[in-house]
Structure formats: C-alpha cells, structure tokens
Amino acid sequence: MEEMSFYSIHFIIALCISVVVPAVCRNPLKKRLVALVCAPIILYVFFYDYDYGVMGGPFPYFLSYVGAAFAVCLSLLVVSFRRVPVDTSCVSRPLTKFLFSEIFACIILCIIFAVPWAIDTFPLSNVEAVLFTVFAGDNEGSEEFVISTFTDKVIIPVLCTLVAVLLAQLVLSFALSKKKNFYEARFSFFKLSFNRGECLQILWQIQKALMTIFGIYATILLLVLPGIVMSDPFKLLIQRPVDSEFYRNNYIHPDSVKIETQNEPMNLVVIFLESMEKNFAHYTPEIVDLEKKSLDFLPGGQNVSGTGWTIAGLTGKLCGIPLNMPMGIEEYFGPLPTHVPYAKCLMNVLAEKGYNQLYIQGTNGDFTQKRDFWKTHGNVDVHDIKHYKSVGKIPEDYLVFWGFEDRKLYHLAKEELDSLANLKKPFALYMLTIDTHQPRGYLDDSCRAALKEIGITDIKLNYFPEALRCASMQLESFINWMREQPWFNKTVIFVMGDHTAPLLSTKAGVSQSDSLYWTNFVINSVTGNEGVYRQGRAYSSLDMFPTILESMGYALDGHAIGLGRSLYADSPTLLEMYGRKSLDSLLRERSIQYDYFLMGERK
C-alpha cells in the first residue's frame, strides 16, 4: 500500500479537528450536527489541493490547520443565522460603496483563483527555478502559454464567479427586502446582519458579508507563498562571493584534462525527456524495456541545487556545474549572463574535436537564454519553433501547448539526423521534448488514437499518466527507427530526464515520501555493457559530463571533469562524498570561482 503523504496526514488531522470543535460547542444538538457536517466539507472544498503539499516548508501543513479554523468559524456562523425583531433604523443608498466593493471583490477572487493556478503551472516548490525565470532577462517563448492558461484558469473563472455571485445577491436581496424581518448571524465578536430596507441596502449588506469571508479565505491561501522568501536559495542570492574551498578542491577545469580516444570518433544523440523519472515506470513500459536492453545507471539521477529545472539540468549535465543566479553582481550591468558564457562544456570539447552539432526543440529557444547557452558553447546550431516556421516546416500561425508537439519534433529529428549523417563528419544532436511538461503534459490527436489502440480510452482531467505513456511509445518508435539507420552502430545514444518535478510526480501517483530519480540510460556505449545495470550509485546531473565522454570512448585523466565524476569509475561522486544536504548548501554558496563562469576574469 502506498505510504500516505505528510500533507495528507496533516489534512486528515485538520479534518478531524473541524468535526470535533463544532460538536463540543454550546449549541442546540441540531445546530451542532449541521456545523460538524458543514465544517469538514468547507475545509475540503476550499483548502484541499495536493499540489500544496509539494511547496516545501511548514506553510502547506500550517494551511490545513488555519483552514480548519476558518471552516469551523464559518460553519458556526452559518448555524447561528436567525430571525430577530424588525430594525427600524434608517437606511442609506450605498451605491458608491457597492461599486468599490465589486472592484475589491474582483481582486480577492483573482487571488483565490491565481494561487492554485500559479502552483499548478509553475514550479513554485523549486525556488531557484522561479527566481531564475523571473530575473534571467528576456523569457520570450513562454508568454503565449502563460497568458492562455491564466485566461482559462483565472480570468474566466473570476468573471463567471462575479456574475454568478452578483445574480445570487440580487435574487436574495430582493427576496429579503419583501420580508418584514431583521436577520443576523453572530459568532463571537463577528456579526453579519441583514436589515429590513431597500433592495440596494440589503445587497450591500450581503456584499460586505461575502467580502469578509472571501477576504479571509484569500489571505489564508497566501500562506503558501512565504516559503519562497524564507528559503535558503532566496537568502543566499544576495551574499558576497567567497573564495570557495569546495570549488578549489573539486572543480576540474576541462582544459586541464587530457581527453583522447584511440577509436574512430563516435556520433552522439542526447534525448532530454522533459521531467521523465524512473518513478514513472508503471506508465512507461516501453522505456522500461529500452532500459533493460541498454546500460542503465540505477537508481537514476537526483536533482541537486542548481540542476532542478530544464536549463539548469542541461547546464549540469553538459557543463558539470550548477546553474546559480547571484543577484548581487555589482560589476555586471544588464541581464545576468545565466548561460555561463565562461564555462567550458561538452559542446566546446566536441567542437574542438571537429563535430557538427545541432540542438532542436519544439518551443522558443530564447526562453531562459537557451539559444545563448548553445551558441556560446561550441557555436551549436539551434533549430526551434522559430527556425522551423521560417523554413516552412511548421505553419506560421501554429501553436499548441508550449510550441509544437513531440510527434512533430521526432519527425524533424529524423530529417536532421539524415542531414548530419550525410556530412560525413562526426555529429552530435541534442533534443528536448515538451509533451510531459507542467501542468499536466499534452496529448495530441495521434497520441489519443495510439492510446485507444492499446485499450486506454478513459482519459481523465489529470491526463499526465496518459501523456507519459504516449511519450514512452514515441521514444521507443524513434529509437527503433535509429536502429535501422546505417550510422546507428557508430552512434552513442543517451536518454535522460532533464530533472525531476515533485508536482508532476504527485499527478502520477508517486508518494510524496518517495525519493525521485530522473531517467538515465545509454545505448551503444563503447564499454559494451548493453543490458548491464550499474546499481547503487548516488549521482546527479553534474556527473553526466564525464560519463557521456567516456561512453563515447574518450579517456579522461582521473575519470573526472568539472564537478562531475564518471559513473564508470569506482571513485565516489560528490553526492556520495558530501550527501544531498551538504552538497546543496555548497553548490548554492556564491563564490569567486563560480562568478568566473558568469563574468570571466575580474578586472
């Protein structure tokens, strides 16, 4: 039986509290029964969201208990509603107040809908990724998706709710204005009253009551956000650089490493699968079969600080360093050079060896400075949605999800590989998929048809498991195509998840208490260990730089380069040496050595 998540445990305790408290309050039995039924329902409907459980820190758990208090108070307030003698006080016409209150209500509703949308759409549990995306400069390429999801999940629900609530208020206020009674609901010092009077006056009274209740609710929801500001990554952003003993002892500059091979140069294909984890094996049987026929590095790679989102994962795997973003660089003006222009990466090494290199993706290459990253390191050509539209491969007005779907990307990858092979020089192709990206992946019509053929027809609102299965089938088909090509036996193929994603893991039914590992296997490694599992290693993205080179037949002095240690060697990785917590802290530390990757030599 899957272990219950910590978040769920706290929420169940909060549910129990919401039942017990109304039951022991001093109310008639009938009212107590109504309150103890209403309170847990209010708590569940208003506050249960499993996504909150991956936010980190105590705030998601604290939210459950504050929500329980809100639910109890609201339920007791509801059952205290009663009819009292007529109030003959004079009434006014608060039209101006009512109009301003509607604006305020709109703001409150925006918060109520925007918080779940932001948690579902962005990796808010990964503070480094959020800060990087916000401050890394031009993030062209994400606007269309963000705007469309914000419209669907926030703007439209807010407008619909406003209209529905206003209509309900009008009906209720008109009905109450015909009654010759005065109504009130009282709980402790809090009182809601509905005087006899004109329809507009009663409408204003109802509006005040709703604004108070939903204002408190919106304030409670915002409790999930302080965890970002109080996190270690946020605190470390503004620190002064230090001379890092960690980098002096562990970073091995690629120029100091002798990189040689006695064999004919091998081609390289690196497939970065968006957010693909070993933990998804239940939904990816084709990938599991591929792993069994390949060299599989078990238990899989782990996220460490500065490698937990896409461009950071690529930087870690290809350059052997994390992607840090110190905001206190007084010496540099303009957008931070977060593509680490002064680091030496795998692409630089292969460029020196005469490789033709190409990077392809189905989204905009300018997002998070990816184009700069590839161009700066080895002058790698970038073929993204802009390029394919410019050459007529993708219609000019075509846009789905974050760009175009993986089915088209794999088709274009075949054409690109044929072109590279015809150049009669060693080549390296890197590609990044997108259909398993947050918030729940993407299913195109061909995926739905393929799923239907294997008996998967009941596709729910959370279709991330189906998106995983489709990604698995597409990868298998692409690799089977490569096996039939004349250059296959001369090509090393790496398949890696770019990072793990706790929010998506929960949508695939992975327990919050499980350790997460990104997919990592290699086909045609020169070590010849097809089907052999190298087990029990604790490793991260940093270790892939030397591992890829040695898989291609290049011998490295000391089996190490950058901060990476080859997984073919017996020497421990930094994750094995320091442990996760200590290594994260050391990687986050702002240092003179790391600032060099961003700015070069200080003057």
VEXKOL-133132 format. One line per 4 residues: their letters; for each residue x, y, z of C-alpha. Coordinates in Angstrom, 3 decimals, padded with zeros to 6 digits, always signed. Each point is the difference from the previous one (the first is absolute). Example, Ala and Ser with C-alpha at 12.3 -4.5 7.8 and 13.67 -1.06 7.14 Angstrom:
BEGIN
AS) +012.300,-004.500,+007.800  +001.370,+003.440,-000.660
REM end
This chain:
BEGIN
MEEM) +000.000,+000.000,+000.000  +001.382,+003.392,-000.959  +001.193,+001.992,+002.981  -002.212,+002.940,+000.820
SFYS) +001.573,+003.381,-000.652  +000.831,+002.334,+002.859  -002.303,+002.610,-001.462  -002.924,-002.424,-000.048
IHFI) +000.681,-001.030,+003.599  -000.093,+003.621,+001.159  -003.142,+000.632,-002.015  -001.783,-003.007,+001.528
IALC) +000.917,+001.231,+003.492  -001.402,+003.421,-000.950  -003.193,-001.699,-001.236  -000.364,-001.747,+003.363
ISVV) +000.414,+003.340,+001.781  -002.675,+001.549,-002.212  -002.410,-002.749,+001.102  +000.825,-000.026,+003.700
VPAV) -000.107,+003.743,+000.711  -003.595,+000.621,-001.229  -001.123,-003.121,+001.837  +001.106,+001.352,+003.383
CRNP) -001.210,+003.574,-000.465  -002.939,+001.291,+002.011  -002.725,-000.240,-002.587  -003.238,-001.947,-000.253
LKKR) +000.571,-003.550,-001.191  -001.509,+000.627,-003.417  +002.271,+002.989,-000.640  +003.055,-001.922,+001.225
LVAL) -000.761,-002.837,-002.407  -000.357,+002.430,-002.912  +003.277,+001.742,+000.933  +002.015,-003.199,+000.398
VCAP) -001.208,-001.118,-003.434  +000.601,+003.376,-001.665  +003.457,+000.712,+001.466  +001.922,-002.944,-001.542
IILY) -001.791,+000.539,-003.322  +001.025,+003.682,-000.025  +003.574,-000.962,+000.924  +000.246,-002.581,-002.769
VFFY) -001.602,+002.116,-002.732  +001.892,+003.203,+000.821  +003.409,-001.270,+001.103  +000.808,-003.494,-001.228
DYDY) +002.483,+000.136,-002.848  +002.667,-002.671,-000.122  +002.245,+002.401,-001.907  +000.417,+002.044,+003.187
GVMG) +001.776,-002.975,+001.543  +003.027,+000.379,-002.284  +000.555,+003.692,+000.770  +002.534,-000.761,+002.723
GPFP) +000.364,+001.371,+003.498  -002.657,-000.009,+002.738  -002.432,+002.343,-001.725  -001.988,-002.618,-001.995
YFLS) -000.589,-001.942,+003.232  -000.780,+003.163,+001.955  -002.509,+000.855,-002.724  -002.018,-003.127,+000.858
YVGA) -000.443,+001.043,+003.619  -000.755,+003.654,-000.763  -002.478,-001.259,-002.581  -001.607,-002.196,+002.660
AFAV) -000.429,+003.042,+002.261  -001.547,+001.916,-002.917  -002.368,-002.869,-000.798  -001.088,-000.392,+003.635
CLSL) -000.642,+003.734,+000.434  -001.910,+000.224,-003.262  -002.157,-003.026,+000.784  -000.817,+001.334,+003.496
LVVS) -000.806,+003.362,-001.521  -002.391,-001.637,-002.444  -001.868,-001.966,+002.655  -000.338,+003.150,+002.132
FRRV) -002.069,+001.685,-002.699  -003.330,+001.030,+001.551  -002.966,+002.297,-000.343  -000.268,+002.863,+002.490
PVDT) -002.466,+002.870,+000.509  -000.272,+002.646,-002.701  +002.685,+002.669,-000.010  -001.565,+003.339,-000.809
SCVS) +003.239,+001.927,-000.357  +000.245,+002.108,-003.073  +001.869,-001.257,-003.020  +002.075,+001.746,-002.614
RPLT) +000.757,-000.664,-003.644  +003.607,-001.274,-000.010  +000.369,-000.190,-003.791  +003.574,+001.362,-000.039
KFLF) +001.076,-002.358,+002.753  -001.541,-002.910,-001.841  +001.832,+000.784,-003.253  +003.340,+000.298,+001.790
SEIF) -000.702,-003.245,+001.808  -000.477,-001.746,-003.356  +003.507,+001.086,-001.030  +001.357,-001.267,+003.311
ACII) -001.920,-003.260,-000.450  +001.614,-000.419,-003.423  +003.460,+000.347,+001.559  -000.850,-002.553,+002.694
LCII) -001.305,-002.480,-002.569  +003.132,+000.480,-002.107  +002.095,-001.044,+002.994  -002.247,-002.986,+000.720
FAVP) +000.294,-001.309,-003.568  +003.555,+001.168,-000.728  +001.725,-001.785,+002.905  -001.056,-003.532,-001.103
WAID) +000.695,+000.940,-003.641  +003.529,+001.182,+000.830  +000.764,-003.120,+002.029  -001.342,-002.238,-002.754
TFPL) +001.733,+001.840,-002.866  +003.369,+000.982,+001.438  +002.508,-001.967,+002.097  -000.604,+002.100,+003.120
SNVE) +001.382,-002.837,+002.113  +003.344,+000.670,-001.736  +000.932,+003.487,+001.173  +003.180,+000.105,-002.102
AVLF) -001.943,-000.672,-003.200  -002.562,+002.708,+000.760  +002.615,+002.635,+000.803  +002.071,-000.919,-003.038
TVFA) -002.976,+000.244,-002.349  -001.032,+003.369,+001.415  +003.423,+001.663,+000.024  +001.912,-001.682,-002.845
GDNE) -000.992,+002.647,-002.534  -002.076,-000.500,-003.141  -002.175,-003.091,+000.317  -001.577,+000.172,-003.416
GSEE) -001.780,-003.192,-000.881  -002.079,-000.549,+003.115  -002.406,+002.921,-000.300  -002.590,-001.709,-002.201
FVIS) -000.348,-003.034,+002.266  -000.050,+002.034,+003.216  -002.557,+002.460,-001.367  -002.279,-002.728,-001.354
TFTD) +000.049,-002.025,+003.235  -000.449,+003.145,+002.119  -003.013,+000.914,-002.104  -001.511,-003.488,+000.303
KVII) +000.784,-000.593,+003.672  -000.270,+003.488,+001.510  -001.647,+002.724,-002.096  -002.956,-002.019,-001.305
PVLC) -000.763,-001.657,+003.394  +000.257,+003.391,+001.756  -002.448,+001.630,-002.418  -002.397,-002.952,+000.142
TLVA) +000.121,-000.044,+003.800  -000.576,+003.743,+000.208  -003.048,-000.226,-002.268  -001.391,-003.046,+001.826
VLLA) +000.493,+001.545,+003.441  -001.503,+003.320,-001.094  -003.078,-001.739,-001.398  -000.365,-002.016,+003.198
QLVL) +000.360,+003.191,+002.059  -002.677,+001.755,-002.049  -002.450,-002.871,+000.393  +000.685,-000.344,+003.729
SFAL) -000.112,+003.730,+000.709  -003.268,+000.372,-001.906  -001.507,-002.886,+001.951  +001.170,+001.368,+003.340
SKKK) -001.250,+003.496,-000.796  -003.537,-001.416,-000.128  +000.316,-001.577,+003.444  -001.074,+001.914,+003.091
NFYE) +002.836,-001.367,+002.061  +003.560,+000.755,+001.029  +002.576,-002.812,-000.353  +003.396,-000.435,+001.571
ARFS) +002.745,-002.604,+000.413  +002.357,+000.351,+002.935  +003.132,-001.880,+001.019  +002.050,+001.368,+002.879
FFKL) +000.783,+003.666,-000.799  -000.830,-000.471,-003.693  -003.505,+000.911,-001.153  -001.741,+000.078,-003.359
SFNR) -003.325,+001.783,-000.161  -002.617,+000.495,-002.703  -002.311,+002.898,+000.795  -003.404,+000.455,-001.382
GECL) +000.285,+002.668,-002.645  +000.301,+000.678,-003.666  +001.455,-002.602,-002.352  +003.248,+001.951,-000.547
QILW) +000.599,+000.341,+003.740  -000.400,-003.743,+000.524  +002.182,-000.666,-003.044  +002.773,+002.036,+001.649
QIQK) -000.387,-001.919,+003.261  +000.338,-003.324,-001.828  +003.001,+001.356,-001.901  +001.740,+000.943,+003.242
ALMT) -000.585,-003.463,+001.389  +001.379,-001.723,-003.107  +003.023,+002.302,-000.224  +000.845,-000.694,+003.610
IFGI) -000.213,-003.773,-000.389  +001.837,-000.196,-003.323  +002.551,+002.614,+001.091  +000.953,-002.214,+002.946
YATI) +000.109,-003.013,-002.328  +002.318,+001.771,-002.475  +002.296,+001.088,+002.840  +000.266,-003.593,+001.239
LLLV) +000.858,-001.251,-003.512  +002.911,+002.420,-000.166  +001.608,-001.884,+002.896  +001.537,-002.357,-002.575
LPGI) +002.175,+002.819,-001.390  +002.239,+001.071,+002.940  +001.923,-003.249,-000.425  +001.581,+001.483,-003.125
VMSD) +001.381,+003.064,+001.754  +001.171,-001.979,+003.035  +001.773,-002.686,-002.030  +003.766,-000.507,+000.011
PFKL) +000.384,+000.710,-003.760  -001.677,+003.384,+000.411  +002.155,+000.950,+002.987  +003.234,-000.997,-001.748
LIQR) -000.674,+002.059,-003.129  +001.265,+003.248,+001.511  +003.087,-001.270,+001.782  +003.514,+001.165,-000.854
PVDS) +002.244,-002.411,-001.941  +002.552,-002.019,+001.935  +003.104,-001.905,-001.008  -001.572,-003.457,-000.061
EFYR) +002.017,-002.866,+001.409  -002.645,-002.296,-001.489  +000.729,+001.163,-003.560  +003.767,+000.116,+000.556
NNYI) -000.012,-003.612,+001.158  -002.593,-001.487,-002.344  -000.347,+001.967,-003.240  +002.179,-001.362,-002.793
HPDS) +000.252,+002.404,-002.921  -000.476,-001.797,-003.348  +003.165,+001.651,-001.390  +002.022,-001.828,+002.656
VKIE) -001.371,-003.410,-001.021  +001.549,-002.094,-002.738  -002.908,-001.182,-002.196  +001.037,-002.609,-002.540
TQNE) -001.366,-002.999,-001.852  +001.756,-002.767,-001.879  -003.153,-000.873,-001.929  -001.921,+001.541,-002.865
PMNL) -002.048,+002.892,+001.410  -003.525,-001.038,+000.964  -003.040,+002.078,-000.864  -002.207,+001.176,+002.843
VVIF) -003.768,+000.358,+000.420  -001.250,+001.381,+003.316  -003.748,-000.103,+000.604  -001.113,+002.114,+002.945
LESM) -003.452,-001.187,+001.043  -001.921,+002.725,+001.806  -000.473,-000.888,+003.695  +000.367,-003.742,-000.681
EKNF) +000.609,-002.051,+003.126  +000.841,-003.588,+000.839  -002.934,+000.281,+002.421  -002.390,+000.025,-002.976
AHYT) +000.838,-003.584,-001.012  -003.619,-001.112,+000.441  -001.049,+002.330,-002.827  +003.049,-000.396,-002.259
PEIV) +000.410,-003.721,-000.786  +001.717,+000.749,-003.314  +002.682,+002.037,+001.770  +000.406,-002.797,+002.552
DLEK) +000.615,-002.462,-002.874  +002.545,+002.354,-001.559  +001.801,+000.302,+003.333  +000.255,-003.782,+000.279
KSLD) +001.721,-000.137,-003.389  +002.323,+002.902,+000.780  +002.546,+001.070,+002.577  -002.242,+001.255,+002.766
FLPG) +001.498,+002.042,+002.834  -002.102,-000.933,+003.000  -001.751,+001.244,+002.022  +000.002,+003.108,-002.248
GQNV) +001.251,+003.565,+000.304  -000.963,+002.393,+002.788  -000.653,+003.726,-000.040  +002.550,+002.006,+001.936
SGTG) +000.026,+003.752,+000.464  +000.213,+001.870,-003.289  -001.085,-002.953,-002.168  -003.719,-000.312,+000.744
WTIA) -001.577,+001.689,-003.041  +000.553,-000.416,-003.720  +002.824,+002.414,-000.875  +001.632,-000.729,+003.371
GLTG) -000.200,-003.748,-000.634  +001.563,+000.455,-003.443  +002.758,+002.191,+001.447  +000.763,-002.540,+002.684
KLCG) +000.061,-002.948,-002.399  +002.000,+001.684,-002.776  +002.292,+002.351,+001.957  +000.470,-001.786,+003.318
IPLN) -001.033,+003.045,+002.059  -003.291,+001.189,+001.533  -001.914,+002.965,-001.336  +000.106,+002.637,+002.712
MPMG) -001.308,+003.522,-000.296  +001.576,+002.360,+002.526  -001.839,+003.306,-000.118  +002.695,+001.953,+001.746
IEEY) +002.370,+000.370,-002.950  +000.732,+003.699,+000.244  +002.652,-000.169,-002.703  -002.397,-001.169,-002.721
FGPL) -002.751,+002.106,-001.538  -002.897,-001.263,-002.074  -001.597,-003.472,-000.029  +001.996,-002.509,+002.001
PTHV) +002.088,-002.272,-002.264  -001.653,-003.139,+001.315  +001.147,-002.040,-002.990  +003.394,-000.246,+001.807
PYAK) +001.951,+001.365,-003.001  +003.448,-000.621,+001.536  -000.579,-003.641,+000.944  +001.370,-002.726,-002.248
CLMN) -002.563,-002.658,-000.848  -000.391,-003.231,-001.941  -000.920,+001.952,-003.144  +003.282,+001.956,+000.183
VLAE) +001.945,-003.256,+000.267  -001.791,-001.596,-002.959  +000.376,+003.171,-002.083  +003.763,-000.247,+000.527
KGYN) -000.214,-003.613,-001.198  -001.657,+001.098,-003.261  -003.594,-001.026,+000.697  -002.992,+001.471,-001.789
QLYI) -002.480,+000.805,+002.756  -003.706,+000.828,+000.009  -002.565,+000.626,+002.721  -003.731,-000.289,-000.748
QGTN) -003.147,+000.661,+002.020  -003.666,+000.669,-000.690  -000.170,+003.231,+001.995  +001.617,+003.432,-000.165
GDFT) +003.778,-000.233,+000.453  +000.191,+003.447,+001.563  -001.829,-001.122,+003.141  +002.390,+000.022,+003.008
QKRD) +002.918,+000.908,-002.294  +000.226,-003.480,-001.577  +001.040,+001.410,-003.377  +002.846,+001.949,+001.607
FWKT) +001.003,-003.132,+001.925  +000.370,-002.139,-003.117  +001.555,+002.709,-002.174  +002.554,+000.986,+002.645
HGNV) +001.125,-003.569,+000.590  +001.338,-001.507,-003.207  -002.065,+002.239,-002.302  -002.704,-002.688,-000.160
DVHD) -002.740,+000.641,-002.549  -003.443,+000.446,+001.595  -003.075,-001.146,-001.870  -003.101,+000.967,+001.976
IKHY) -003.569,+000.915,-000.868  +001.196,+003.318,-001.459  +002.422,-001.768,-002.316  -002.453,-002.641,-001.156
KSVG) -002.617,+002.654,-000.733  +002.545,+002.022,-001.969  +000.842,-002.983,-002.241  -003.619,-001.040,-000.456
KIPE) +000.113,-003.192,+002.062  -002.582,+001.352,+002.462  -002.906,+002.312,-001.011  +000.604,+003.624,+000.970
DYLV) -003.073,+000.204,+002.229  +000.434,-003.446,+001.596  +000.163,-000.137,+003.798  -001.016,-002.748,+002.419
FWGF) +000.983,-000.335,+003.643  +003.484,+001.646,+000.253  +000.728,-000.119,-003.752  -000.549,-003.099,-002.118
EDRK) -000.465,-003.582,+001.133  +002.641,-002.723,+000.317  -001.433,-002.059,-002.854  +001.116,+002.735,-002.387
LYHL) +003.319,+000.396,+001.842  +000.890,-003.672,-000.449  -000.881,+000.213,-003.702  +002.260,+003.044,-000.402
AKEE) +002.745,-001.712,+002.001  +000.064,-002.807,-002.568  +000.503,+002.516,-002.799  +002.718,+001.804,+001.967
LDSL) +001.851,-003.239,+000.743  -000.071,-001.023,-003.654  +001.451,+003.399,-000.938  +002.718,-000.193,+002.644
ANLK) +000.945,-003.546,-001.039  +000.372,+001.107,-003.626  +002.694,+002.524,+000.989  +002.441,-002.897,+000.572
KPFA) +001.309,+001.493,+003.241  -000.669,-001.031,+003.592  -003.148,+001.664,+001.271  -001.832,+000.711,+003.211
LYML) -003.739,+000.640,+000.142  -001.682,+001.161,+003.193  -003.780,+000.144,+000.276  -002.466,+001.001,+002.715
TIDT) -003.579,-001.276,+000.149  -002.909,+001.990,+001.453  -003.186,-002.115,+000.131  +000.581,-001.033,+003.649
HQPR) +000.469,+003.541,+001.274  -002.063,+001.613,+002.747  -002.795,+000.445,+000.742  -001.154,-003.436,-001.203
GYLD) +001.674,-000.689,-003.326  -001.548,+000.047,-003.460  -001.894,-002.560,-002.062  -000.408,+000.563,-003.718
DSCR) -002.501,-001.880,-002.156  +002.543,-002.602,-001.124  +000.816,-000.753,+003.651  -003.650,-000.447,+000.870
AALK) -000.409,-002.341,-002.980  +003.089,-002.005,+000.975  -001.251,-000.296,+003.576  -003.384,-001.151,-001.248
EIGI) +001.683,-002.771,-001.992  +001.534,-001.425,+003.200  -003.267,+000.238,+001.899  +000.439,+003.327,+001.819
TDIK) -003.228,+001.878,-000.669  -000.941,+001.487,+003.374  +002.141,+003.154,-000.005  -000.678,+002.103,+003.086
LNYF) +000.501,+003.697,+000.707  +003.417,-000.887,+001.426  +001.367,-001.609,-003.153  +003.672,+000.145,+000.999
PEAL) +000.226,-003.831,+000.304  -001.294,-000.271,-003.581  +002.494,+002.653,-001.147  +002.776,-002.113,+001.554
RCAS) -001.167,-003.108,-001.834  -000.119,+001.847,-003.299  +003.514,+001.397,+000.586  +001.202,-003.522,+000.734
MQLE) -001.456,-001.389,-003.238  +001.378,+002.884,-002.071  +003.503,-000.475,+001.409  -000.077,-003.742,-000.737
SFIN) -001.102,+000.654,-003.576  +002.764,+002.578,-000.526  +002.732,-002.253,+001.390  -001.248,-002.931,-002.104
WMRE) +000.296,+002.289,-003.042  +003.577,+000.873,+000.961  +000.865,-003.699,+000.296  -000.795,-000.367,-003.709
QPWF) +002.325,+002.804,-001.117  +003.500,-000.725,-001.387  +001.602,+002.350,+002.569  -001.661,-001.625,+003.023
NKTV) +002.920,-002.213,+001.067  +002.318,+003.000,-000.067  -002.290,+002.095,+002.177  -000.227,+000.230,+003.783
IFVM) -003.563,+000.778,+001.083  -000.704,+001.485,+003.408  -003.539,+000.270,+001.335  -000.380,+002.174,+003.081
GDHT) -002.731,+001.742,+001.911  +000.971,+003.648,+000.236  -001.019,+000.110,+003.678  -002.579,-001.345,+002.420
APLL) -003.161,+001.966,+000.776  -001.759,-000.671,+003.337  -003.248,+001.605,-001.149  -000.241,-002.267,-003.035
STKA) +001.057,-003.009,+002.055  -003.074,+000.401,+002.183  -002.161,+000.093,-003.121  +001.474,-003.364,-000.970
GVSQ) -000.866,-001.469,+003.400  +003.543,+000.067,+001.393  +000.018,+000.266,+003.784  +001.325,+003.266,+001.341
SDSL) +002.328,-001.969,+002.253  +001.663,-001.850,-002.908  +003.425,+001.052,-001.251  -000.184,+001.264,-003.587
YWTN) +002.465,-001.042,-002.735  +000.203,+001.206,-003.575  +000.302,-002.516,-002.824  +003.538,-000.721,-001.195
FVIN) +001.159,-002.724,-002.400  +002.399,-000.298,-002.920  -000.083,-002.071,-003.199  +003.181,-001.005,-001.875
SVTG) +002.403,+001.022,+002.732  +003.542,-000.961,-001.016  +000.245,-001.831,+003.330  -002.171,-002.669,-001.616
NEGV) -002.132,-000.485,+003.084  -003.371,-000.184,-001.729  -002.631,-001.374,+002.345  +002.302,+000.315,+003.031
YRQG) -001.290,+002.018,+002.933  +002.495,+002.111,+001.918  -001.765,+000.097,+003.320  +000.185,+001.810,+003.290
RAYS) +001.606,+003.271,-001.097  -001.109,+003.353,+001.399  +000.581,+002.486,-002.787  -001.307,+003.260,-001.436
SLDM) -000.044,+001.928,-003.270  +003.555,+001.167,+000.718  +001.312,-003.511,-000.632  -001.316,-000.326,-003.534
FPTI) +002.661,+002.178,-001.679  +002.834,-002.523,+000.589  -002.343,-002.984,-000.329  -001.116,+001.044,-003.494
LESM) +003.599,+000.492,-001.141  +001.106,-003.396,+001.305  -003.061,-001.645,-001.585  +001.259,+001.399,-003.314
GYAL) +003.407,-001.569,+000.538  +001.923,+003.030,+001.228  +002.415,-000.734,+002.823  +000.099,+002.598,+002.785
DGHA) +002.768,+000.452,+002.516  -001.469,-000.880,+003.352  -003.409,-000.760,-001.551  -001.106,+003.501,+000.980
IGLG) -000.760,+003.364,-001.583  -001.690,+003.103,+001.405  -001.742,-001.031,+003.207  -000.948,-003.318,-001.604
RSLY) +001.380,-003.448,+000.661  -000.436,-002.704,-002.630  -002.483,-002.710,+000.913  +002.374,-002.533,-001.576
ADSP) +002.595,+000.728,+002.673  +000.150,-001.404,+003.505  +000.781,+003.379,+001.530  -002.941,+001.584,+001.856
TLLE) -002.151,+002.756,-001.456  -000.325,+003.266,+001.913  -003.505,-001.051,+000.997  +001.450,-003.146,+001.539
MYGR) +002.815,+001.939,+001.680  -002.026,+002.827,+001.531  -003.593,-001.220,+000.137  -002.987,+001.871,-001.440
KSLD) -000.464,+002.651,+002.674  +003.662,+001.025,+000.279  +000.540,-000.062,-003.761  -003.034,+002.218,-000.587
SLLR) +001.313,+002.538,+002.479  +003.481,+000.005,-001.565  -001.379,+000.336,-003.546  -002.198,+002.957,+000.973
ERSI) +002.835,+001.914,+001.625  +001.005,+003.001,-002.060  +003.693,-000.253,-000.830  +002.708,+001.790,-001.927
QYDY) +000.531,-003.191,-001.958  -003.625,-000.206,-001.115  -000.205,+003.696,-000.839  +002.752,-000.686,-002.541
FLMG) -002.424,-002.186,-001.988  -002.346,+002.987,-000.208  +002.369,+002.919,-000.544  +003.474,-001.333,-000.721
ERK) +003.090,+001.434,+001.665  -000.619,+002.931,+002.316  +001.793,+003.162,-000.994
REM end
